[in-house]
Amino acid sequence: ELNMSDSFDRMTGKRSAKSMILSLFFLALIAVGAIAFFKYYEREKPQFNFHGDISIFGLTREVKFAVSDARSGISLVEIVMTQGDKSAKVYEKKFSRVGFFENNGPKKLEETVILESGALGLTDGEAELQVTVRDFSFWNWMAGNETIMTYPVTMDTHPPKISILHSTRYVSPGGSGMVVYKIDDTVAKHGLTVNGHFNPGFPVSDEQNDRYIAFFGLPFDTENIDKAVVNATDMAGNAGDAAFGMILKKKNFKQDQININDNFLNLKIPEFAHEYPQLSGSLVDKFVYVNSRIREENYQAIVAATANPSPLRLWQGPFERMARSSRMAGFAEYRTYYYNNDEIDKQVHLGIDLASTKRAEVKAANRGTVAFADYLGIYGNTIILDHGQGIFSLYSHLSEIGVAVGELKEKGATIGLSGTSGMAGGDHLHFSILVNGIFVTPVEWWDQQWLQLNIHDILDGSKSKYKNF
């Protein structure tokens, strides 16, 4: 009996072990199936996004988009433009499955497509952009998950028309000018380009939202005006332009010789060495480095500070010159620097130096917002005021700065004190005017008659003369 009982227990144990093995096998099979189903039959749809606004299309339009599918990868991206009964495929990319259980499509895709309306055979008016994206999932009978998105768009293939209402006729190197123009469309960007330098345009007034003004300055070394053209780009990306001519009045600038001695170097180099620890070599080497390399860096800082002018014309009337001051150096004077009778450097003085009493009050030449107030290399302690629509004034070599960036200062408000900071041998104010980052002669902006004839009369006249134009 004991033997029969032991045999029965052994048989029962074997059946239990076999059942357990089968159970584990089926559980493993279910787990593998679940994993496979989760991996290959996932139902997460691919994602698609356009970069920027695509509601308007012009003659040519650059379109950027991004596609992603983190699970099984991208198998198809298709973009179709339809208008009425016309349909045009503007983009398609397919990825093939190499292995049955392999996800061969990319997880992410970023593309840029150039759409040309003429080639698509579409006309101005309403249209529709349809995007279809699929992934490599086995779902939907192995067709994959699908995302379909539709975007209503407007086709606009006509560039904006520009009419020149007024343009400066005569201008000199280092001089200023302006153009007044009309645009017949809502535009995204517009302005005046002179010899490759862009000058943004701004509304002439609140009452006339289709009339604009763009101020410009000619660099002091301009030899020819190769091209002056007003450009405008509408919301659809269509570009229009209108060219005009100007007469360049040649101008000769003064040549000056500056002798640098050890007294000057011993006085100024410690200041620059403190601000620019990279200086090396002799005192003359350090001077030349500051006068050339640091000067260029300072100019780039000035360009950055004047890059985003106020759209409002804050200034009114002539710019004020420093009271009871004597002129020490003029605009665009060509300077040759000597040390011990040896030429060591050449630069151009892009401002007017005015001397009064020591630590004289420096006042805002016109109404403006403080765009820069800090130490600036060869300029020393410097203030830049934004007078609106691209016009800026610069005050340097100050002993004291009395304003902060962002403050609005009225004409005649004290903003600092004159001094000897920077590349200054004696107490004075270095004063400059810039138009969209170009140094121009301040003399024109001090001259009430020049302003009246060349700017104020034109602006006042544009409100009536061109009212119905």
PyMOL commands that set and color helices and strands:
alter all, ss='L'
color gray80, all
select helices_A, chain A and resi 2-40+117-120+262-275+283-305+377-379+442-446+448-462
alter helices_A, ss='H'
color red, helices_A
select strands_A, chain A and resi 47-51+56-57+60-68+74-83+86-94+108-116+125-135+146-155+162-167+170-171+176-183+187-194+197-200+202-203+211-217+228-234+239-243+247-248+255-259+326-329+333-339+342-349+352-355+361-363+368-375+381-388+391-401+408-409+414-418+429-435+438-440
alter strands_A, ss='S'
color yellow, strands_A
deselect
rebuild
show_as cartoon
